[in-house]
């Protein structure tokens, strides 16, 4: 049976869900191996702030926005991120990131 998913309608293909459940390796261990502890710690810090700030969270209405609305939305998120960590975004970015 063929089933198409839809991101905007939050529908996930059940075959994909079943494959994700058959994971044959330790997900946390693989994340540590690929990204390293420092990057995971930074991501964890950011995710904790995203969870607290609804404006920074991904919403499915993104798919219905115009290009201008998307740009405005991203600038609001960027401004909030700079408010949380001004040095990290504007002045002293870590390796792999660029100062604006």
Phi, psi and omega in degrees: 000130179265133180222128179263137175273169178216115179293319184291335179259005179057042178251127181249136178301124182299330177296322179293318178299316180298318179295321179295329180286342181271021184311127185257014180214167180282113184298315180295320178296320178293320177299316179297318180296316184285314188261329184088158185296317182299314180295317179296322177296318178296315179297320178298318178299315180294316180300324178297324178285324178296320179298327181279337185247100184303325181298332182274352184277147178290133177238149182285350175291350176308321184291342180259000181279152171283169178301318180297319178295321178296316180297318178297317179299314181294326178292325176295317178296316180298317178299319178294319179297319178293326177295322181285322185213074183300315180297318182296331182259327189249328190246312186228066182293150179285173180306133179093354179242156182247142174283143179270000000 
